[in-house]
Amino acid sequence: MAAGAAAAAFTREGGEDAFRRLFRFYRQRDVSDLRGVVDFSAPGGQVFRSQLSISSVSDQDAYRAGLQPVSQWKAYGLNGYPGFIFIPNPFLPGCQRHWVKQCLKLYPQKPNVCNLDLHMAPEETTDLWGQSKEQLRRKGSGKKEPRSLLEKLRWVTLGYHYNWDTKKYSANHHTPFPLDLAFLSEQVARACGFRGFQAQAGILNYYHFDSSLGIHVDESELDHSQPLLSFSFGQSSIFLLGGLKREEAPTAMFMHSGDIMVMSGFSRLLYHAVPRVLPNPEGTALPSCLDQALSSDLPVGSVIEHSSEEDWQVCAKYLQSSRINMTIRQVLSEGQKFPEESGSNAKGQAPSEDSHHQENSRVKRHKPNKDS
């Protein structure tokens, strides 16, 4: 039975909602026939070309963000998902390396928050990169080697820090949002028609081959008129995009290194999940787009920085079995304020890295890899 037919039959079985059943189908390690998964590198079927706002981003600003001119991007939509935009890797050669290095070396630093803060003293998590780089660089193929701290990283929050207990953001748990990531996000949003987008909060998720992200909706932001932006780097994954209810069967699609996803309008509040991380389709240790070197001639004002060969060796070793995803969102509309808080701990506690995703809630929890 072809994967599409097998998946369809799977969703008709009783006892679970359609999204959960398809999540389990793709979570199975023995699913090798993935012809039912939408591949935007060879679009067809329910995929159609989307129009971008080419004049909203100058070529110079695109170059400064490490992106090709918007006129050279390809953008796609999906029938039945208005407001969903998929942009296959629009990055200039070598520029993905900058964002990978930032996600591993800079963004996990204090005052940003990560999952390791839950069970380690602050002084133990101040330099995850420094404590991990030699161990990662020497890492072989042996499965019994102890994991470095970077390999134990599951999530990092930026800007307005998400409160995993209350499922809310608050004014008094905020740190400066990275300027380079804000600039990148704002150019992508402008190209998709959202000229006023402000990057105010980010959740970085770190996946390995046995990782998944449970079924959830990103609804905690107070302003849903602005899009959710998603950037992926490293190995590939299957992404499931569903409906407003979990009874609606989701559409499965591949996300490869450099791909950008935009969820806006109707699609902004849809259920979604990542049931599986896969080796990149080229069958190489890293996708070829990550082997490309950065141009030595960066434009004036570029937010992209050259990485040393030593730093990239650490990043490349990490990515051989991992995927990094950055989701960026605007929390408040222009002039909007948070409602008055009463009796709640502003910072709250995030789930432990070993906790299970609560399927009946809408928490952005990074689910461990023991899913049935």
Salt bridges, closest charged atoms under 4 A:
GLU16 OE2 - ARG20 NE 3.74
GLU16 OE1 - ARG24 NH2 3.00
ASP17 OD2 - ARG246 NH2 2.99
ASP33 OD2 - ARG35 NH2 2.62
ASP39 OD1 - HIS256 NE2 3.92
ASP61 OD1 - ARG64 NH1 3.03
ASP117 OD1 - LYS110 NZ 2.98
GLU134 OE2 - ARG137 NH1 2.54
GLU151 OE2 - LYS139 NZ 3.54
ASP180 OD2 - HIS98 NE2 3.00
ASP218 OD2 - HIS216 NE2 3.40
ASP218 OD2 - HIS272 NE2 2.70
ASP218 OD1 - ARG329 NH2 3.51
ASP218 OD1 - LYS364 NZ 3.84
GLU219 OE1 - ARG362 NH1 2.69
GLU221 OE1 - ARG268 NH2 2.90
GLU221 OE2 - ARG329 NH1 2.83
GLU221 OE2 - LYS364 NZ 3.85
GLU305 OE1 - LYS101 NZ 3.70
GLU310 OE2 - ARG137 NH2 3.40
ASP311 OD2 - LYS105 NZ 2.83
GLU353 OE2 - HIS119 NE2 3.17
GLU359 OE2 - ARG20 NH1 3.48
GLU359 OE1 - ARG246 NH1 3.36
ASP371 OD1 - ARG20 NH1 3.24
ASP371 OD2 - LYS367 NZ 2.60
